[in-house]
Amino acid sequence: MTDGFKEKLGEGGFGQVYKAKLKSGRLAAIKMLGKSKATGQDFFNEVATIGRIHHVNVVQLIGFCVEGSKRALVCEFMPNGVAREIEYLHRGCDMQILHFDIKPHNILLDENFTPKIFDFGLVKLCPVEGNTVSLTAARGTLGYMAPELFYRNIGSVSYKVDVYSYGMLLMEMASRRKNVNPFAEHSSQIYFPSWASKQLNRGMELEIQEATEHQKRIAKKMVIVALWCIQMKPSDRPLMNKVIEMLESRT
């Protein structure tokens, strides 16, 4: 099925992604699903979900291929590789789309460096007016998964899981490091979100290396918004449209 694809773009639990050129000359990303994904409902869920989404910040599905037990998705190619796209998934479609795997590897950039969400293998659909969804098991990537996916006494699983994941992503963008760094100079800095929260509560500045004063102000705003997004209780987290408002504000 791969016809000898040589340039691998990435690999994960879902399978492998290759760069390919279609007969039309258009570049594409071919996502080959692993056996566990190809034989289940995940493949058809992803085709159905991506097919109904049309947004500038979501990777578009060009087509798909089924050959025996093999499954592949053909998506637009992103050569350089997010709040507004998540808000669209939650409120802009006829069904509410919960992504469940917002993380750096799933945010790709096109030739104009426009961010686009990728990988809809873990999505869950629910009515727009619905507040919660039912899951039989936690899903996502450790480090970006909301606590209610593990501890149901915190709150029900809802679109707020994507808000949490976005907050963790935003925190890493602002700090220019992983949120967990076991090699940090001081033990208090191992988990950056906790350290950043304490710094801000004390009225102290964040230590952003090699940044101008303007960049430091932007980073501080991003961290404040991120801390708002990663609160323990889902009910304390904002809607994505509020996140957009705060990030785009001039204050």
Buried (B, 14 or more C-beta within 10 A) or exposed (E): EEEEBEEEBBEBEBBBBBBBEEEEEEEBBBBBBBEEBBEEEBBEBBBBBBEEBEBEBBBEBBEBEEEEEEBBBBBBBBEEBBBBBBBBBBBBBEBBBBBBBBBBEBBBEBEEEEBBBBBBBBBBBBEEEEEBBEBEEBBBBEEBBBBBBEEEEBBEBBBBBBBBBBBBBBBBBBBEBEBEEEEBEEEEBBBBBEBBBEBBEEEEEBEBEEBEEEEBEBBBBBBBBBBBBBBEEBEEBBBBEBBBEBBEEEE
